[in-house]
């Protein structure tokens, strides 16, 4: 099961998708549907909050890659999700000259 909570922060002009549970199986399509609806309705910065995620399958990871390439920021603190986010961000965004904020900070 996957719980998806959308939270708008007017101060930072961003929207967060807070995920809790397992990002796998039918829940990947549920998140994809939510992401498509958000993309149509707004142009604000989007943060995908992965702190509560306990499992990510290959399809879930592919969706996170797609979301990141479309401009979403991925936030993770646990070992599993941090590792996945690092793998995704090291590949770099399509059409971008930088690979991640972490790399930029290390190079400064």
FIDONU-499792 format. One record per atom (N, C-alpha, C, CB): x, y, z; residue in one letter. Coordinates in pm, 1 decimal. Glycine has a CB too. Layout:
// FIDONU-499792
[[X,Y,Z],"A"]
...
END
This chain:
// FIDONU-499792
[[83.8,-117.7,0.0],"X"]
[[0.0,0.0,0.0],"X"]
[[88.6,124.6,0.0],"X"]
[[-95.5,-0.5,121.6],"X"]
[[40.1,229.4,-65.1],"X"]
[[112.8,355.7,-71.7],"X"]
[[17.2,469.2,-41.9],"X"]
[[179.4,374.9,-209.9],"X"]
[[53.3,552.5,53.7],"X"]
[[-24.2,672.2,84.5],"X"]
[[44.5,789.8,17.3],"X"]
[[-37.2,694.6,239.4],"X"]
[[-32.7,869.4,-56.9],"X"]
[[20.6,986.0,-126.9],"X"]
[[-52.0,1109.0,-73.7],"X"]
[[3.8,972.7,-282.8],"X"]
[[23.4,1201.5,-16.3],"X"]
[[-34.0,1324.4,37.1],"X"]
[[27.2,1441.9,-37.0],"X"]
[[-10.0,1336.5,190.6],"X"]
[[-57.5,1527.4,-91.9],"X"]
[[-10.3,1646.4,-161.5],"X"]
[[-16.7,1763.4,-64.6],"X"]
[[-94.6,1674.8,-290.1],"X"]
[[95.4,1837.1,-51.4],"X"]
[[101.7,1948.0,42.4],"X"]
[[162.3,2068.7,-27.2],"X"]
[[183.5,1910.0,168.0],"X"]
[[92.6,2180.1,-23.8],"X"]
[[138.7,2303.7,-88.2],"X"]
[[201.2,2394.5,16.1],"X"]
[[21.9,2376.2,-160.6],"X"]
[[318.2,2450.8,-15.7],"X"]
[[385.3,2545.8,72.1],"X"]
[[390.3,2679.9,-0.7],"X"]
[[529.9,2496.1,111.7],"X"]
[[301.6,2770.2,38.1],"X"]
[[292.5,2899.8,-28.8],"X"]
[[419.1,2982.5,-10.8],"X"]
[[173.0,2977.2,23.4],"X"]
[[483.9,2971.3,104.7],"X"]
[[604.0,3050.7,131.6],"X"]
[[716.6,3019.0,32.7],"X"]
[[652.2,3026.1,274.6],"X"]
[[738.0,2891.2,5.6],"X"]
[[846.4,2853.4,-86.2],"X"]
[[795.4,2828.8,-228.1],"X"]
[[917.4,2728.5,-34.9],"X"]
[[665.2,2848.7,-247.9],"X"]
[[602.6,2826.0,-379.0],"X"]
[[634.3,2687.1,-433.0],"X"]
[[648.9,2932.1,-479.1],"X"]
[[622.8,2588.1,-345.5],"X"]
[[648.9,2450.3,-386.6],"X"]
[[533.2,2360.9,-344.5],"X"]
[[781.3,2399.1,-326.2],"X"]
[[529.3,2245.3,-406.5],"X"]
[[431.4,2143.5,-371.5],"X"]
[[508.3,2016.8,-340.3],"X"]
[[326.9,2120.8,-486.5],"X"]
[[470.1,1951.0,-231.7],"X"]
[[533.2,1825.1,-194.2],"X"]
[[436.2,1710.6,-213.7],"X"]
[[582.2,1829.5,-49.0],"X"]
[[487.4,1601.1,-264.6],"X"]
[[414.4,1475.2,-264.9],"X"]
[[481.5,1391.2,-157.2],"X"]
[[416.0,1403.4,-408.2],"X"]
[[409.5,1366.7,-49.3],"X"]
[[463.8,1290.3,62.0],"X"]
[[420.0,1145.9,45.4],"X"]
[[417.4,1348.3,199.4],"X"]
[[516.7,1056.6,26.8],"X"]
[[488.1,915.6,2.3],"X"]
[[517.4,834.5,127.8],"X"]
[[570.6,862.7,-117.1],"X"]
[[426.7,741.2,158.5],"X"]
[[444.2,653.3,273.6],"X"]
[[402.4,512.7,234.0],"X"]
[[362.1,703.3,396.0],"X"]
[[492.4,416.2,252.6],"X"]
[[460.9,277.3,222.1],"X"]
[[546.9,221.3,111.0],"X"]
[[316.5,264.4,185.0],"X"]
[[486.0,134.5,30.7],"X"]
[[557.9,61.9,-73.6],"X"]
[[530.9,121.5,-211.5],"X"]
[[518.7,-85.8,-71.8],"X"]
[[637.1,160.6,-280.7],"X"]
[[625.6,211.9,-417.2],"X"]
[[654.3,96.6,-512.4],"X"]
[[723.6,332.7,-442.4],"X"]
[[551.1,17.0,-536.6],"X"]
[[564.2,-100.3,-622.0],"X"]
[[428.2,-146.6,-668.7],"X"]
[[636.3,-213.1,-548.7],"X"]
[[428.1,-228.5,-772.6],"X"]
[[303.8,-285.5,-823.9],"X"]
[[205.0,-178.3,-867.3],"X"]
[[240.1,-373.9,-719.2],"X"]
[[77.6,-193.9,-829.7],"X"]
[[-25.6,-100.5,-874.9],"X"]
[[-8.3,40.3,-818.3],"X"]
[[-161.5,-152.9,-837.2],"X"]
[[70.8,55.0,-713.2],"X"]
[[89.0,186.5,-651.5],"X"]
[[176.6,276.5,-737.5],"X"]
[[150.2,172.0,-512.4],"X"]
[[256.6,217.8,-824.2],"X"]
[[338.6,298.3,-915.4],"X"]
[[247.2,374.6,-1011.1],"X"]
[[439.0,208.4,-994.7],"X"]
[[148.4,306.7,-1066.0],"X"]
[[54.1,372.8,-1157.6],"X"]
[[-27.5,478.9,-1085.2],"X"]
[[-39.8,269.7,-1221.9],"X"]
[[-60.9,453.8,-959.5],"X"]
[[-134.4,552.9,-880.3],"X"]
[[-51.8,680.3,-863.6],"X"]
[[-171.7,495.1,-742.0],"X"]
[[76.8,665.7,-832.2],"X"]
[[165.1,782.0,-820.2],"X"]
[[182.4,850.0,-955.4],"X"]
[[302.2,740.6,-763.6],"X"]
[[195.5,771.7,-1061.0],"X"]
[[211.0,828.2,-1195.1],"X"]
[[89.3,912.4,-1232.4],"X"]
[[232.1,716.4,-1298.8],"X"]
[[-28.7,863.5,-1200.5],"X"]
[[-152.7,936.5,-1227.2],"X"]
[[-154.3,1069.1,-1150.6],"X"]
[[-275.5,850.6,-1188.5],"X"]
[[-116.0,1064.3,-1024.6],"X"]
[[-110.0,1185.0,-942.2],"X"]
[[-9.5,1284.5,-999.9],"X"]
[[-72.5,1149.4,-797.0],"X"]
[[105.1,1235.2,-1043.0],"X"]
[[210.7,1318.8,-1101.8],"X"]
[[160.9,1386.4,-1230.0],"X"]
[[336.9,1233.7,-1131.8],"X"]
[[92.8,1310.5,-1315.4],"X"]
[[38.9,1368.2,-1439.7],"X"]
[[-60.2,1479.3,-1409.2],"X"]
[[-28.8,1259.5,-1525.3],"X"]
[[-147.6,1459.0,-1312.4],"X"]
[[-245.8,1561.0,-1275.4],"X"]
[[-176.5,1687.0,-1224.1],"X"]
[[-342.4,1506.6,-1168.8],"X"]
[[-71.9,1669.8,-1145.6],"X"]
[[3.1,1785.0,-1094.2],"X"]
[[72.2,1859.9,-1206.7],"X"]
[[106.3,1740.1,-990.6],"X"]
[[130.0,1788.1,-1299.8],"X"]
[[203.9,1850.4,-1410.2],"X"]
[[112.0,1937.2,-1495.6],"X"]
[[270.8,1742.9,-1497.4],"X"]
[[-11.8,1895.1,-1511.8],"X"]
[[-107.8,1970.5,-1592.2],"X"]
[[-152.5,2097.1,-1520.0],"X"]
[[-229.3,1883.5,-1625.8],"X"]
[[-170.2,2089.0,-1388.9],"X"]
[[-232.0,2197.9,-1314.6],"X"]
[[-136.7,2302.6,-1259.0],"X"]
[[-308.6,2141.8,-1204.2],"X"]
[[-5.7,2278.5,-1259.0],"X"]
[[84.1,2376.0,-1197.7],"X"]
[[224.3,2371.4,-1255.5],"X"]
[[90.5,2353.4,-1049.6],"X"]
[[295.5,2480.5,-1232.2],"X"]
[[434.1,2491.2,-1275.6],"X"]
[[527.9,2513.5,-1158.0],"X"]
[[449.1,2603.9,-1376.0],"X"]
[[477.9,2498.7,-1034.4],"X"]
[[559.3,2520.7,-915.0],"X"]
[[662.5,2410.4,-897.5],"X"]
[[470.6,2529.3,-791.1],"X"]
[[762.2,2439.1,-816.7],"X"]
[[864.4,2339.8,-781.8],"X"]
[[797.6,2226.0,-705.8],"X"]
[[979.3,2403.8,-696.6],"X"]
[[834.7,2103.2,-739.1],"X"]
[[775.3,1986.0,-674.8],"X"]
[[882.5,1906.0,-602.9],"X"]
[[702.9,1897.6,-778.0],"X"]
[[852.0,1869.6,-478.3],"X"]
[[941.2,1787.4,-397.1],"X"]
[[872.2,1653.4,-374.6],"X"]
[[976.6,1857.6,-260.2],"X"]
[[942.8,1545.6,-404.9],"X"]
[[892.2,1411.9,-378.5],"X"]
[[957.2,1366.3,-248.2],"X"]
[[922.8,1312.2,-498.0],"X"]
[[876.5,1357.7,-143.9],"X"]
[[924.3,1324.0,-9.6],"X"]
[[917.4,1172.8,8.8],"X"]
[[840.5,1397.3,100.2],"X"]
[[1034.4,1108.2,14.4],"X"]
[[1042.7,962.4,19.9],"X"]
[[1074.6,908.7,159.8],"X"]
[[1147.4,914.3,-77.2],"X"]
[[1071.7,993.9,260.6],"X"]
[[1110.7,954.3,395.8],"X"]
[[1030.7,834.3,446.4],"X"]
[[1093.1,1071.2,490.8],"X"]
[[901.9,827.1,414.3],"X"]
[[817.7,719.1,463.2],"X"]
[[810.6,597.6,373.0],"X"]
[[682.2,769.8,484.5],"X"]
[[890.2,594.0,267.3],"X"]
[[886.3,481.7,172.8],"X"]
[[970.0,365.9,226.9],"X"]
[[937.9,525.3,32.4],"X"]
[[911.3,246.0,225.6],"X"]
[[979.6,127.8,280.0],"X"]
[[1027.9,31.2,172.6],"X"]
[[887.7,54.9,374.3],"X"]
[[982.3,48.4,47.7],"X"]
[[1019.6,-43.3,-61.1],"X"]
[[998.3,27.4,-193.2],"X"]
[[937.0,-175.9,-55.4],"X"]
[[1089.0,5.1,-287.8],"X"]
[[1075.3,59.2,-423.5],"X"]
[[1112.3,-52.0,-520.7],"X"]
[[1166.2,187.1,-445.3],"X"]
[[1018.2,-88.2,-611.3],"X"]
[[1051.7,-189.0,-712.0],"X"]
[[1108.5,-119.6,-836.3],"X"]
[[926.4,-274.6,-748.9],"X"]
[[1142.4,-197.9,-938.5],"X"]
[[1205.2,-142.5,-1059.5],"X"]
[[1114.8,-40.9,-1129.8],"X"]
[[1240.8,-255.5,-1156.7],"X"]
[[984.7,-68.2,-1135.2],"X"]
[[892.3,26.7,-1198.5],"X"]
[[883.1,155.3,-1117.6],"X"]
[[752.8,-35.9,-1213.9],"X"]
[[885.7,142.2,-985.0],"X"]
[[882.9,260.0,-898.9],"X"]
[[1005.9,345.8,-919.1],"X"]
[[871.7,219.1,-753.2],"X"]
[[1121.5,281.2,-929.8],"X"]
[[1245.5,354.4,-953.3],"X"]
[[1242.3,423.5,-1089.3],"X"]
[[1366.4,259.8,-944.4],"X"]
[[1190.2,355.6,-1189.4],"X"]
[[1179.8,415.6,-1323.6],"X"]
[[1090.9,540.6,-1319.7],"X"]
[[1122.9,312.3,-1425.4],"X"]
[[982.2,534.6,-1243.7],"X"]
[[894.9,651.6,-1232.0],"X"]
[[966.2,764.7,-1158.9],"X"]
[[764.7,614.9,-1158.8],"X"]
[[1040.6,734.2,-1054.0],"X"]
[[1115.6,838.0,-983.5],"X"]
[[1217.8,903.5,-1076.8],"X"]
[[1186.3,778.7,-859.8],"X"]
[[1281.9,823.7,-1160.0],"X"]
[[1375.9,878.3,-1259.0],"X"]
[[1304.2,974.5,-1351.8],"X"]
[[1442.1,765.2,-1340.4],"X"]
[[1188.5,933.4,-1402.3],"X"]
[[1111.4,1018.0,-1493.2],"X"]
[[1070.6,1148.6,-1424.1],"X"]
[[986.3,942.8,-1543.5],"X"]
[[1023.3,1138.2,-1301.1],"X"]
[[980.8,1257.4,-1227.1],"X"]
[[1099.5,1350.7,-1204.9],"X"]
[[917.2,1218.0,-1091.4],"X"]
[[1215.1,1295.1,-1169.2],"X"]
[[1334.0,1376.7,-1146.0],"X"]
[[1379.5,1444.7,-1275.3],"X"]
[[1447.7,1290.5,-1088.4],"X"]
[[1374.7,1370.3,-1386.6],"X"]
[[1414.5,1428.8,-1515.0],"X"]
[[1320.0,1540.0,-1558.2],"X"]
[[1419.7,1321.3,-1622.7],"X"]
[[1196.6,1536.6,-1508.2],"X"]
[[1099.7,1641.1,-1540.3],"X"]
[[1103.2,1755.6,-1439.7],"X"]
[[960.1,1582.3,-1546.2],"X"]
[[1199.9,1753.0,-1348.2],"X"]
[[1221.2,1867.3,-1260.5],"X"]
[[1188.4,1848.6,-1114.1],"X"]
[[1143.9,1977.3,-1309.4],"X"]
[[1135.5,1734.5,-1074.8],"X"]
[[1103.9,1712.2,-934.0],"X"]
[[1232.0,1698.2,-852.9],"X"]
[[1015.6,1587.0,-917.1],"X"]
[[1227.6,1745.3,-729.6],"X"]
[[1337.5,1726.1,-635.9],"X"]
[[1302.5,1605.5,-550.3],"X"]
[[1362.5,1854.2,-547.8],"X"]
[[1395.5,1512.5,-534.8],"X"]
[[1373.1,1392.6,-454.5],"X"]
[[1437.3,1411.6,-317.9],"X"]
[[1429.9,1266.4,-525.1],"X"]
[[1360.6,1384.7,-211.1],"X"]
[[1413.2,1398.4,-75.5],"X"]
[[1399.5,1266.2,-2.0],"X"]
[[1340.2,1510.8,1.1],"X"]
[[1512.1,1216.6,49.0],"X"]
[[1513.8,1088.1,119.1],"X"]
[[1610.4,1095.5,236.2],"X"]
[[1553.4,972.8,23.2],"X"]
[[1579.4,1020.0,343.6],"X"]
[[1669.7,1016.4,457.8],"X"]
[[1710.7,874.3,496.3],"X"]
[[1605.1,1084.0,575.8],"X"]
[[1632.1,774.3,465.3],"X"]
[[1664.7,635.8,500.1],"X"]
[[1768.9,577.2,406.6],"X"]
[[1539.6,550.0,497.5],"X"]
[[1830.6,468.9,449.2],"X"]
[[1935.3,404.3,368.6],"X"]
[[1885.1,363.8,230.4],"X"]
[[1988.8,281.7,441.1],"X"]
[[1770.8,296.2,225.3],"X"]
[[1715.9,247.7,98.5],"X"]
[[1687.5,363.0,2.8],"X"]
[[1587.7,167.3,123.2],"X"]
[[1610.1,459.1,48.3],"X"]
[[1569.2,566.5,-42.2],"X"]
[[1684.3,660.7,-75.4],"X"]
[[1454.9,645.1,18.7],"X"]
[[1773.9,683.3,19.5],"X"]
[[1890.6,767.8,-9.6],"X"]
[[1975.7,706.5,-119.1],"X"]
[[1975.1,789.0,116.8],"X"]
[[1995.2,575.6,-112.4],"X"]
[[2074.1,504.9,-213.5],"X"]
[[2009.3,517.2,-351.4],"X"]
[[2089.9,356.4,-175.4],"X"]
[[1878.6,499.5,-356.2],"X"]
[[1805.7,510.8,-483.4],"X"]
[[1816.1,652.5,-538.7],"X"]
[[1657.3,471.9,-464.8],"X"]
[[1797.6,752.1,-453.8],"X"]
[[1806.9,891.4,-498.4],"X"]
[[1947.3,922.1,-549.7],"X"]
[[1769.8,987.8,-383.7],"X"]
[[2049.7,873.1,-481.7],"X"]
[[2186.8,895.4,-527.8],"X"]
[[2210.3,832.4,-664.5],"X"]
[[2286.6,839.2,-426.7],"X"]
[[2159.7,711.3,-686.2],"X"]
[[2173.9,646.6,-817.1],"X"]
[[2106.3,730.0,-926.0],"X"]
[[2113.9,504.2,-814.0],"X"]
[[1989.0,781.4,-896.3],"X"]
[[1913.3,859.7,-993.9],"X"]
[[1985.3,990.4,-1024.4],"X"]
[[1771.1,887.9,-942.3],"X"]
[[2025.6,1062.8,-922.1],"X"]
[[2082.1,1196.3,-944.3],"X"]
[[2222.9,1193.2,-1001.8],"X"]
[[2083.3,1273.2,-815.2],"X"]
[[2295.9,1085.1,-981.9],"X"]
[[2429.9,1076.0,-1040.3],"X"]
[[2424.3,1065.6,-1191.9],"X"]
[[2504.5,956.3,-983.1],"X"]
[[2313.5,1014.1,-1244.6],"X"]
[[2299.2,1000.6,-1389.7],"X"]
[[2280.5,1136.5,-1456.3],"X"]
[[2181.1,909.2,-1423.4],"X"]
[[2231.3,1234.5,-1384.0],"X"]
[[2210.9,1368.7,-1439.0],"X"]
[[2077.3,1382.1,-1508.4],"X"]
[[2321.5,1403.3,-1535.5],"X"]
[[2028.3,1504.1,-1512.2],"X"]
[[1901.7,1533.9,-1580.4],"X"]
[[1924.4,1540.8,-1730.4],"X"]
[[1840.9,1666.7,-1529.0],"X"]
[[1822.9,1502.2,-1805.2],"X"]
[[1829.9,1514.0,-1950.3],"X"]
[[1839.8,1662.1,-1985.2],"X"]
[[1705.6,1447.7,-2019.2],"X"]
[[1940.2,1698.2,-2062.6],"X"]
[[1954.8,1836.2,-2106.1],"X"]
[[2015.5,1928.5,-2001.3],"X"]
[[1822.4,1888.9,-2146.6],"X"]
[[2069.8,1874.9,-1894.2],"X"]
[[2127.6,1957.6,-1788.8],"X"]
[[2278.0,1937.2,-1782.4],"X"]
[[2063.4,1925.4,-1653.0],"X"]
[[2348.5,2042.9,-1746.5],"X"]
[[2493.7,2031.9,-1735.9],"X"]
[[2538.9,1993.6,-1595.9],"X"]
[[2558.3,2162.0,-1776.2],"X"]
[[2444.3,1988.1,-1499.2],"X"]
[[2481.7,1946.8,-1364.6],"X"]
[[2405.6,1821.3,-1327.7],"X"]
[[2454.4,2059.0,-1262.5],"X"]
[[2460.7,1741.2,-1238.9],"X"]
[[2397.1,1614.5,-1207.4],"X"]
[[2311.6,1620.7,-1082.3],"X"]
[[2500.7,1508.6,-1191.7],"X"]
[[2348.6,1699.1,-982.1],"X"]
[[2264.7,1709.6,-862.6],"X"]
[[2311.4,1825.9,-777.5],"X"]
[[2267.5,1578.7,-781.1],"X"]
[[2227.9,1869.0,-686.1],"X"]
[[2265.3,1976.5,-595.0],"X"]
[[2382.1,1933.6,-507.9],"X"]
[[2146.0,2017.8,-507.8],"X"]
[[2383.5,1807.0,-465.9],"X"]
[[2491.5,1756.9,-381.5],"X"]
[[2625.0,1770.6,-453.7],"X"]
[[2466.4,1609.8,-342.1],"X"]
[[2629.2,1731.3,-583.2],"X"]
[[2753.6,1742.7,-659.5],"X"]
[[2796.4,1887.9,-670.2],"X"]
[[2737.3,1682.1,-799.5],"X"]
[[2701.5,1979.7,-687.8],"X"]
[[2732.8,2119.4,-701.3],"X"]
[[2793.9,2173.6,-572.4],"X"]
[[2608.4,2197.7,-738.7],"X"]
[[2736.6,2133.4,-457.9],"X"]
[[2788.3,2178.4,-328.8],"X"]
[[2928.9,2125.9,-305.0],"X"]
[[2695.9,2133.6,-215.7],"X"]
[[2954.4,2000.0,-342.0],"X"]
[[3086.6,1942.1,-322.0],"X"]
[[3190.6,2009.4,-407.7],"X"]
[[3084.5,1794.6,-351.4],"X"]
[[3151.4,2058.1,-525.7],"X"]
[[3245.5,2121.3,-616.2],"X"]
[[3270.8,2266.4,-583.9],"X"]
[[3196.8,2109.9,-755.3],"X"]
[[3192.4,2325.0,-497.6],"X"]
[[3205.3,2468.0,-463.8],"X"]
[[3322.9,2493.6,-373.1],"X"]
[[3078.5,2519.2,-397.6],"X"]
END
